[in-house]
Amino acid sequence: MEIRTLAADITRVEVGALIVNLFEGVTQPGGATGAVDQALGGAISQLIADGETKGKKGAMTLIHTFGRIGPARVLVAGLGKREQFDADVVRQVTGEACRYLHRVGVQRVATIAHGAGIGGLGAEESGQAIAEGALLGLYAFKRHISSNSQDNEKEIQELLVVEQDQAKVAALAQGIERGRIVAEGATLARDLVNEPANIMTPTRMAEVARQVAQEGGLECQVLEREQMQELGMGALLAVAAGSAQPPKLIILKYNGDPQHPENNLGIIGKGITFDSGGISIKPAQSMWEMKGDMSGGASVIGTLQAISRLKPKINVIGVVPATENMPGGSAQRPGDIVKAMNGKSIEVDNTDAEGRMVLVDAMCYAREKQGVRRMVDIATLTGAMVVALGNGCTGALGTDQPLVDRVLRASTAAGEKMWQLPLLEEYKEQNKSTWADVKNSGGRGAGGITAALFLSEFAGDIPWVHLDIAGTFLSDKEKGYIVKGATGVPVRTLANLALDLAGR
């Protein structure tokens, strides 16, 4: 879908539908909505008076214009309460409105710049939110569905963001372009996660990373099993031992500030392309979701794609330890003891606590071999985090409060909800092993925190933040710009973080 700006009178633009908006409680629409209302002889005001249109967030009312104005239809989208309005409301409402019009069969749509007037948003912020909401809200994964060519003909082909004030058009266009870039990064992550595990193997993940690197001018390196053995990555290789699929350690590098290599950010993403649980096998119910246990790694690849196009002045190193966790004849066993790259010994208490094991070798590699000075890891790590925060919020834990704060600010700007949990020192007791330096499971109590504390043993003394996306990587319903399947969380947060650290 093409998204572009247009300086014009919205009542004269000839499109299949025009999206306008309404705050809850407004009895007389103003601004662009008011201009459309006046051109339609007060039709919107009459619907408000009749109680048919109330402006509740996400509520949609479609009006056929019958040739009285340029647009064939007007869709009045509710923004909700004015005091709760922000850029994420624009994303959500735009996503809902575009899906609504897609179901109607409209191919050419116009929208006003939501929030850029009385809503208090800048034109660039509004443009970015509209682009993200439209592209993410219309996303559909249909790669494996047989269909005829008529399906594509029903898609929305063009979205025009119409602004009468010529002075705002350039900022709107800039915001739209940035929104398109980060939305496409999140879309790439969604595509990777939605693929079945028989297709999205570690090898295939590495191929996609190479393609992203080639298109974006990134450096890409993929380490094979033998190289991991030479580096002493015993934890990652223990997880990989039960699978017929060869493991890969994927490294993507963006050199945005080559004169200052220390100005860098490392993002480490768990890349378990299928997690059976290993010998500590998972129950069959919903095991299909474990094709998405590489969501952290997918978010790293999607973020690097976005960063290669945004071009912030910072160096970003993405590392993805990719493997399956399978119960083959050579699989690791509960009670095994292995050594990570930094020499720490790990007792395998539970083979289903595998994500933290592949992550620690990747974290050590990022610090020791790539010189990472700040680090964020992303993982579908624990069911305990879903118990704690549900499916609407990512858990954030870290050793450096300023970096945690920056991550949380970046997530707020992206509309990807996160909540900080404490790294309580006394919970380290649960990870103590009788026979090794540490064991890979601290038990049920505070499971999300003890998993993060396990990772902290390998983070070294650099600022580090852990994001547990177990509850947010997947959605079972459509809402706003989130659709069924993979969400692409937290690509947009990570892109915002890189821009923030680069001073943009």
Residue pairs with C-beta under 8 A, 6 or more apart in sequence:
1 134
1 135
1 138
1 155
1 156
1 157
1 158
1 159
2 157
2 158
2 159
3 130
3 131
3 134
3 135
3 158
3 159
3 161
3 176
3 180
4 158
4 159
4 160
4 161
4 173
4 176
5 127
5 160
5 161
5 162
5 163
5 169
5 172
5 173
5 176
6 13
6 110
6 160
6 161
6 162
6 163
7 162
7 163
7 164
7 165
7 166
7 169
8 162
8 164
9 164
10 18
10 20
10 32
10 35
10 36
10 70
10 71
10 110
10 112
10 162
10 164
11 35
11 36
11 39
11 69
11 70
11 71
12 69
12 70
13 70
13 71
13 110
13 160
13 162
14 70
14 71
15 70
15 71
15 72
15 106
15 108
15 109
15 110
15 160
16 71
16 72
16 73
16 101
16 106
16 107
16 108
16 109
17 62
17 71
17 72
17 73
17 74
17 75
17 101
17 104
17 106
17 109
17 110
18 36
18 70
18 71
18 73
18 74
18 75
18 109
18 110
18 111
18 112
18 162
19 75
19 77
19 94
19 97
19 101
19 109
19 110
19 111
19 112
20 29
20 32
20 33
20 36
20 44
20 74
20 75
20 76
20 77
20 111
20 112
21 33
21 76
21 77
21 78
21 79
21 93
21 112
21 114
22 29
22 33
22 44
22 48
22 53
22 55
22 76
22 77
22 78
22 79
23 55
23 78
23 79
23 80
23 81
23 82
23 85
24 54
24 55
24 56
24 57
24 78
24 79
24 80
24 81
24 82
25 55
25 81
25 82
26 48
26 55
27 45
27 48
27 49
28 34
28 45
28 48
29 37
29 44
29 45
29 48
30 118
31 112
31 117
31 118
32 112
32 117
32 164
33 44
33 76
33 112
36 44
36 69
36 74
37 43
37 44
37 45
39 68
39 69
40 63
40 65
40 68
40 69
40 74
41 68
43 63
44 53
44 63
44 74
44 76
47 53
47 61
47 63
47 76
48 54
48 55
52 61
53 59
53 61
53 76
53 78
54 78
55 78
55 79
55 80
56 78
56 80
57 78
57 79
57 80
57 81
57 84
57 89
57 92
57 93
58 77
58 78
58 80
58 92
58 93
58 96
58 480
59 77
59 78
60 75
60 76
60 77
60 78
60 96
60 97
60 100
61 75
61 76
62 73
62 74
62 75
62 76
62 100
62 104
63 73
63 74
63 75
63 76
64 72
64 73
65 71
65 72
65 73
65 74
71 110
73 104
73 106
75 97
75 100
75 101
77 93
77 94
77 96
77 97
77 114
78 93
79 85
79 89
79 93
79 114
79 119
80 89
82 119
85 115
85 119
85 120
86 121
87 115
87 121
87 125
87 126
87 128
87 129
87 413
87 415
88 129
88 415
89 115
90 114
90 115
90 119
90 121
90 126
90 129
90 130
90 133
91 129
91 130
91 132
91 133
91 136
91 137
91 415
91 480
91 481
92 133
92 415
92 479
92 480
92 481
93 114
93 133
93 480
94 111
94 114
94 129
94 130
94 133
94 134
94 137
94 481
95 133
95 134
95 136
95 137
95 138
95 480
95 481
95 482
96 137
96 480
97 111
98 109
98 133
98 134
98 137
98 138
98 156
98 159
99 137
99 138
99 478
101 109
101 156
102 138
102 154
102 155
102 156
105 154
106 156
107 153
107 154
107 155
107 156
107 157
107 158
108 156
108 157
108 158
108 160
109 156
109 158
109 159
109 160
110 159
110 160
110 161
110 162
111 130
111 159
111 160
111 161
111 162
112 161
112 162
112 163
113 123
113 126
113 127
113 130
113 161
113 162
113 163
113 168
113 172
114 121
114 126
114 129
114 130
115 121
115 125
115 126
115 129
116 122
116 123
116 126
116 163
116 168
116 172
119 126
121 129
122 171
123 163
123 168
123 169
123 171
123 172
123 175
124 171
124 172
124 174
124 175
124 178
125 175
126 172
126 175
127 161
127 171
127 172
127 173
127 174
127 175
127 176
127 179
128 175
128 176
128 178
128 179
128 182
129 175
129 179
130 159
130 161
130 175
130 176
130 179
131 175
131 176
131 177
131 178
131 179
131 180
131 183
132 179
132 182
132 183
132 481
132 492
133 480
133 481
134 159
135 179
135 180
135 183
135 184
135 187
136 183
136 186
136 187
136 481
136 482
136 483
136 488
137 480
137 481
137 483
138 155
138 156
139 187
139 190
139 483
140 483
141 190
141 191
141 194
141 485
141 486
142 151
143 191
143 195
144 196
161 172
161 176
163 169
163 172
178 310
181 306
181 309
181 310
181 495
182 306
182 310
182 414
182 491
182 492
182 495
183 492
184 305
184 306
185 302
185 303
185 305
185 306
185 488
185 491
185 492
185 495
186 302
186 487
186 488
186 489
186 491
186 492
187 302
187 488
188 208
188 212
188 298
188 301
188 302
188 305
189 295
189 298
189 299
189 301
189 302
189 303
189 486
189 488
189 491
190 298
190 485
190 486
190 487
190 488
191 486
192 200
192 205
192 208
192 294
192 297
192 298
192 301
192 302
192 486
193 200
193 291
193 292
193 294
193 295
193 298
193 473
193 474
193 485
193 486
193 488
194 292
194 485
194 486
195 204
195 291
196 291
197 273
197 274
197 290
197 291
197 324
200 273
200 291
200 294
201 245
201 273
201 324
202 245
202 246
202 247
202 248
202 271
202 273
202 322
202 323
202 324
203 245
203 246
203 248
205 248
205 250
205 271
205 273
205 294
205 297
205 298
205 301
205 320
205 322
206 222
206 248
206 250
206 322
208 301
209 220
209 222
209 250
209 252
209 301
209 320
210 220
210 222
212 218
212 220
212 252
212 301
212 304
212 305
212 308
213 219
213 220
213 252
213 304
214 220
215 305
215 308
216 254
216 304
216 305
216 308
216 309
217 308
218 252
218 253
218 254
218 304
218 308
219 251
219 252
219 253
219 255
220 250
220 251
220 252
220 253
221 250
221 251
221 253
222 248
222 249
222 250
222 251
223 231
223 248
223 249
223 251
224 246
224 248
225 237
225 240
225 246
225 247
227 249
228 236
228 237
228 247
228 249
228 361
229 237
231 341
231 361
231 365
231 369
232 339
232 340
232 341
232 343
233 249
233 340
233 341
233 361
233 365
234 338
234 339
234 340
234 341
234 346
234 361
235 338
235 339
235 340
235 341
235 346
235 357
235 358
235 360
235 361
236 247
236 249
236 321
236 323
236 357
236 358
236 361
236 362
237 247
237 338
238 332
238 336
238 338
238 348
238 357
239 247
239 272
239 278
239 323
239 325
239 332
239 351
239 354
239 357
239 358
240 246
240 247
240 323
240 324
241 328
241 330
241 331
241 332
242 278
242 279
242 324
242 325
242 326
242 327
242 328
242 329
242 330
242 331
242 332
243 323
243 324
243 325
243 326
243 328
244 326
244 328
245 273
245 323
245 324
247 321
247 322
247 323
248 271
248 320
248 322
248 323
249 319
249 320
249 321
249 322
249 361
249 362
249 365
250 271
250 297
250 301
250 318
250 319
250 320
250 321
250 322
251 317
251 318
251 319
251 320
251 370
252 300
252 301
252 304
252 317
252 318
252 319
252 320
253 315
253 316
253 317
253 318
253 370
254 304
254 307
254 308
254 315
254 316
254 317
255 315
256 307
256 311
256 312
256 313
256 314
256 315
256 316
256 502
257 263
257 264
257 313
257 314
257 315
257 502
258 315
260 315
261 315
261 371
262 371
262 373
263 313
263 314
263 315
263 373
264 314
264 315
264 316
264 317
264 371
264 372
264 373
264 374
265 314
265 315
265 316
265 317
265 372
265 374
265 375
265 376
265 497
265 498
265 501
266 316
266 317
266 318
266 319
266 366
266 367
266 370
266 372
266 373
266 374
266 375
266 376
267 300
267 303
267 316
267 317
267 318
267 319
267 375
267 376
267 377
267 378
267 494
268 296
268 300
268 318
268 319
268 320
268 321
268 359
268 362
268 363
268 366
268 375
268 376
268 377
268 378
269 294
269 295
269 296
269 297
269 298
269 299
269 300
269 301
269 318
269 319
269 320
269 377
269 378
269 379
270 293
270 294
270 295
270 296
270 297
270 321
270 355
270 358
270 359
270 377
270 378
270 379
270 380
270 381
271 294
271 296
271 297
271 298
271 320
271 321
271 322
271 323
271 358
272 290
272 293
272 294
272 322
272 323
272 324
272 325
272 354
272 355
272 358
272 380
273 291
273 293
273 294
273 322
273 323
273 324
274 290
274 291
274 293
274 324
274 325
274 326
275 282
275 290
275 293
275 324
275 325
275 352
275 354
275 355
276 282
276 287
276 290
276 324
276 325
276 326
276 327
277 325
277 327
277 351
277 352
278 325
278 326
278 327
278 331
278 332
278 351
278 352
278 354
279 327
279 331
279 332
279 333
279 334
279 351
280 334
280 350
280 351
280 352
281 327
281 352
282 290
282 352
289 474
292 380
292 473
292 474
292 486
293 325
293 355
293 380
294 320
294 322
295 378
295 380
295 469
295 473
295 474
295 486
295 489
296 320
296 355
296 377
296 378
296 379
296 380
296 467
296 469
297 320
297 321
297 322
298 486
299 378
299 469
299 488
299 489
299 490
299 491
299 494
300 318
300 319
300 320
300 378
300 494
301 318
301 320
302 488
302 491
303 316
303 318
303 491
303 494
303 495
303 498
304 316
304 318
306 491
306 495
307 316
307 495
307 498
310 495
310 498
310 499
312 498
312 499
312 501
312 502
312 504
313 502
313 503
313 504
314 498
314 501
314 502
316 498
317 366
317 370
317 372
319 362
319 363
319 365
319 366
319 370
320 362
321 358
321 359
321 361
321 362
323 358
325 351
325 352
325 354
327 351
331 351
332 338
332 348
332 351
333 348
333 351
334 348
334 349
334 350
334 351
335 347
335 348
336 347
336 348
337 345
337 346
337 347
337 348
337 435
337 436
338 345
338 346
338 348
338 357
339 345
339 346
340 346
340 357
340 360
340 361
340 364
340 458
341 360
341 361
341 364
341 365
341 368
342 360
342 364
342 368
342 458
344 360
344 437
344 438
344 457
344 458
345 436
345 437
345 438
346 357
346 360
346 433
346 436
346 437
346 438
346 439
346 440
347 433
347 434
347 435
347 436
347 438
347 439
347 440
348 357
348 439
348 440
349 433
349 439
349 440
349 441
350 440
350 441
353 440
353 441
353 451
354 440
355 379
355 380
355 381
356 379
356 381
356 440
356 451
356 454
356 455
357 440
359 377
359 379
359 455
359 458
360 454
360 455
360 457
360 458
362 377
363 375
363 377
363 455
363 458
363 459
363 464
364 458
366 372
366 375
367 375
367 459
367 460
367 462
372 462
373 462
373 463
374 400
374 403
374 462
374 463
374 464
374 501
375 459
375 462
375 463
375 464
375 465
376 403
376 407
376 464
376 465
376 466
376 467
376 494
376 497
377 455
377 464
377 465
377 466
377 467
378 467
378 469
378 490
378 494
379 466
379 467
379 468
379 469
379 470
380 468
380 469
380 470
380 473
381 448
381 451
381 452
381 466
381 468
381 469
381 470
382 447
382 448
382 451
382 468
382 470
383 447
383 470
384 444
384 446
384 447
384 448
384 451
385 395
385 447
385 448
385 468
385 470
385 471
386 470
386 471
387 447
388 395
388 421
388 448
389 395
389 419
389 471
390 471
391 471
391 472
391 475
392 417
392 471
392 472
393 417
393 418
393 419
393 471
393 472
394 411
394 416
394 417
394 418
394 419
394 467
394 468
394 469
394 471
394 472
394 489
394 490
395 418
395 419
395 420
395 421
395 448
395 467
395 468
395 471
396 404
396 407
396 408
396 411
396 418
396 419
396 420
396 421
396 465
396 466
396 467
396 468
397 404
397 420
397 421
397 422
397 423
397 448
397 449
397 452
397 465
397 466
397 468
398 404
398 407
398 420
398 423
398 463
398 464
398 465
398 466
399 423
399 456
399 459
399 463
399 464
399 465
400 463
400 464
400 465
402 463
403 463
403 464
403 465
404 420
404 465
406 497
406 500
406 501
407 418
407 465
407 467
407 493
407 497
408 418
408 420
409 500
410 493
410 494
410 496
410 497
410 500
411 417
411 418
411 490
411 493
411 496
413 496
414 490
414 492
414 493
414 495
414 496
415 492
416 472
416 489
416 490
416 492
416 493
417 472
418 467
418 490
418 493
421 448
421 449
421 452
422 449
423 449
423 452
423 453
423 456
424 446
424 449
427 442
427 446
427 449
427 450
427 453
428 450
428 453
430 442
430 443
430 445
430 446
430 450
431 438
431 439
431 441
431 442
431 450
431 453
431 454
431 457
432 438
432 439
433 439
437 457
438 454
438 457
440 454
441 450
442 450
442 451
442 453
442 454
443 450
448 468
451 468
452 466
452 468
455 464
455 466
456 464
456 466
467 490
469 489
469 490
472 487
472 489
472 490
473 486
473 487
473 489
474 485
474 486
474 487
475 482
475 483
475 484
475 485
475 486
475 487
476 484
477 484
478 484
